[in-house]
Amino acid sequence: MALEYAADALRADPAIVRAAVEEHGEALQFAMGEHCSLDRDIALAAVRRSSAALKHVHFAVLKERSFLVDAVRANGEALHYVPQGARGDKELALAASAFWARREASDDD
């Protein structure tokens, strides 16, 4: 992941970080600065690419139930990485089920 070796200024640039996470979701762990770490859209782009990227999302963003629902809706595997306290949320389970149903339907095409 090139972002890991980039200069700090580049690691804090939202456009650079977005491009990096769209290629490798877990590149989110190398982002710097609040503009990137608190950017919900960057975090969703990362999770869309890699469910494990959810481990690197800023805790303040992880507190947002709507973000978690959107993340699981974008990548059902992210349910494995949601905070323990949110795992019993019915809407998260439904979002994961919808993700898998869409994926199965697209595999059948």
N, C-alpha and C positions, 0 to 999 in steps of 0.2 A: 504494500500500500504506500504509494508515493507521498501521501499526506504526512505520514509519520516522519519523513525526512525533510519536509518543506520548512522554510523559514517561518518563524512565529507569525509574522505579518500575513503570510499566505494562509496559515492555519486558522487565522482569525477572520479571514475574508469569506463572507457568506456564499458568494458565488463559487469560489474555489472549493469550499467545503461541500456545497450541494453537488457539484460535479463529481467530487471524490466519493461521496456516499452513494450516488446513483450507480457507480461502478462497483464499489465494495462497501456495503452497508456498515460494516464494523469499523470503517475508517472514521466514523463518528467519534471514536475514543481519542482521536488525535486532534480534534477541533479545539480551538482555544477561544476564549472570550465569551462574554455573555450573549453577544449578538448571534453566535452560532449555537452555543449550548442550550439556550432558551428558545431557539427558533423551532416552533412546532412543525413547520413545513419541512425543514431540514431533517428533523427527527423522523417524521413520517416517511420521507424519501428513503432514509436509511433502513427503517424497519421493513418497508416494501421490498427492499433488496435482500435483507438478511434479518430474520426474526431475532437473532442474537444481538443485533444492534440495540435492542430495547435495554440491554444491560448498561448501555453507555448514555442513555438519555438522562438529562438533568433531573434530579429528584423533584424539583418544583414542577416540571412538566408531567412527571409520573403521577403527581397528586391529582391531576385533572382527569376525572372519570371520562369525559368526552374524548380526550386524547387517547386513553387506553382503548376505548371502544373503536375509535377510528384506526388505531394501530392494529388491533386484532382483525378488524374488518379488512384491512389492507393485506395482512399476512396472518392467517390463522395460527401458524406455528408460534407467533409471538405470545400466545396465551401461556406458553411455558415460562416466559420471562416476566410476566406481570407481577407486581409486588404481591406478596403473600396475602395481605389483607383484602385485595381486590379479587382474588381467585374465585370467590363464591358468588360473584356478581352475575346474575342471570343474563343480563344484556351482553356481557362479554362472551358467555357460552353461546348465545344465539349468534353473535357476530362471527365467532369461530366456525360455527356450523354453516352459516351462510357462505363464508369463504370456501370451505371445503366443498359445498354443494356446487358453487360456481366453478371451482377448479375441476371437479369431476365432470360437470357438464361440458366444459371446454375440452377435456380429454376425450370425451365421446365423439366430438365433432370431427 
